[in-house]
Amino acid sequence: MTPEEIVAVDRAHVWHPYAPMPARSDPYVVESAAGVRLRLADGRELVDGMSSWWAAIHGYRHPVLDAAVTDQLGRMSHVMFGGLTHGPAVELARSLVEITPPGLEHVFLCDSGSVGVEVAVKMALQYQRGRGRPERHRLATWRGGYHGDTFHPMSVCDPVGGMHALWTGVLPRQIFADLPPSGFDAPVDEAYAASLVDAVERHAHELAAVIVEPVVQGAGGMRFHNPAYLRLLREVTAAHDIVLIFDEIATGFGRTGALFAAGHAGVTPDVMCLGKALTGGYLSLAATLCTPAVAAGISATGVLAHGPTFMGNPVACAVANASIGLLKAGNWPGEVSRVRAGLSAGLAPLRGAPGVADVRVLGAIGVVQLDHDVDMAAATAAAVAHGVWLRPFRDLIYTMPPYVTDDEDLARICTAIAAAAAAG
Ligand SMILES: *Cc1c(COP(=O)(O)O)cnc(C)c1O
């Protein structure tokens, strides 16, 4: 198909994320990608400021990741996981247990982040049933979160940003604490801390789990908070035997400057969800880890009642192993802090610029918040004109580039963000 045909057929038949049908604007056609660049069908090259939504941390067509996929294809691309097992899945489980916070020992492999969160919720519900408390089936979280697009994850997304009004009477009604106060380095707000603990304690008798994104709330608003609030949640949930779930699907694998964001707080949750960068952005794969205590509670009810057709897909596991291998062999902390320095320097001039409400950087994440909703088409076009791919939403223009993005390309991304902010 020619690029024009691709766009025409796309427009007639293909849904895109969060889009109406037909779509309001035409997508850009990507022909290939290598390193940190997407190559469009018209020959233009764009530095990818999005890592394909947090995932492509090593960039595209990485020779080690390509080889892992090709090697595995030469053995088998898939076999069922019921009654069968294989090296790639077992090796992945072992290394996830090794690199995640101590205490997480058991690994459930599934297809996507949203399903991984469903599995985490199911684990918590079954755990409480196993402990003889079926009445504990609600979830608590704080506002501003994002946990995926299937129904239980949607029920703990921010009620406004997650469009709960559309789902009145459909979504399970969960407990929402206020937004955590902004700022990784901001001092702990004692009044907020007390209200957070109180919200959990008041509902302890009906709560199966507390679920949050640690340190960085991603698609719910790109907000950062003090890790001390996570320690508080750890204490109060432990005191009431409530399962603490950390959704590290966006924050995992170094993005925030710690290998896992839980590390900033020095706590181990009872359940942890991983996805996105797990395969270095090559294939869809997620993992939900839990402690032996959670596993024992679940097993008291019989079995963990989940088993996707493509569970433990060998190709996805093989490339995940290769991606983790690259992290272990390389210097990701150095790369992430270099990206942080580049984004901090490049975005600093936007502080106080017309229309800009806030500029914040943490790890390899840079955020420019406007004082108005961004004109997505105009902002995207302005970034593309500067040779950069960005995907702004709401009042946010942000970047989480591949860790291998060099200083020149980081500067280019910052210039494009400034242009997008001015245009949108
Ligand atoms: C992206 C994301 C999800 C959902 O993952 P999918 O693979 O898109 O289903 C869940 N939680 C967080 C924090 C995410 O960033």
Ligand as a Chemical Component Dictionary entry (heavy atoms), coordinates in Angstrom:
data_LIG
# 
_chem_comp.id                   LIG 
_chem_comp.type                 NON-POLYMER 
_chem_comp.pdbx_formal_charge   0 
_chem_comp.three_letter_code    LIG 
# 
loop_
_chem_comp_atom.comp_id 
_chem_comp_atom.atom_id 
_chem_comp_atom.alt_atom_id 
_chem_comp_atom.type_symbol 
_chem_comp_atom.charge 
_chem_comp_atom.model_Cartn_x 
_chem_comp_atom.model_Cartn_y 
_chem_comp_atom.model_Cartn_z 
_chem_comp_atom.pdbx_ordinal 
LIG C1 C1 C 0 0.019  2.031  30.617 1  
LIG C2 C2 C 0 -0.356 1.736  32.004 2  
LIG C3 C3 C 0 -1.260 0.710  32.331 3  
LIG C4 C4 C 0 -1.955 -0.108 31.279 4  
LIG O1 O1 O 0 -1.081 -0.863 30.499 5  
LIG P1 P1 P 0 -1.543 -1.380 29.050 6  
LIG O2 O2 O 0 -0.416 -2.238 28.601 7  
LIG O3 O3 O 0 -1.747 -0.161 28.212 8  
LIG O4 O4 O 0 -2.813 -2.136 29.261 9  
LIG C5 C5 C 0 -1.540 0.490  33.661 10 
LIG N1 N1 N 0 -0.962 1.218  34.632 11 
LIG C6 C6 C 0 -0.081 2.199  34.371 12 
LIG C7 C7 C 0 0.546  2.949  35.493 13 
LIG C8 C8 C 0 0.241  2.507  33.047 14 
LIG O5 O5 O 0 1.101  3.509  32.795 15 
# 
loop_
_chem_comp_bond.comp_id 
_chem_comp_bond.atom_id_1 
_chem_comp_bond.atom_id_2 
_chem_comp_bond.value_order 
_chem_comp_bond.pdbx_ordinal 
LIG C1 C2 SING 1  
LIG C2 C3 SING 2  
LIG C2 C8 DOUB 3  
LIG C3 C4 SING 4  
LIG C3 C5 DOUB 5  
LIG C4 O1 SING 6  
LIG O1 P1 SING 7  
LIG P1 O2 DOUB 8  
LIG P1 O3 SING 9  
LIG P1 O4 SING 10 
LIG C5 N1 SING 11 
LIG N1 C6 DOUB 12 
LIG C6 C7 SING 13 
LIG C6 C8 SING 14 
LIG C8 O5 SING 15 
# 
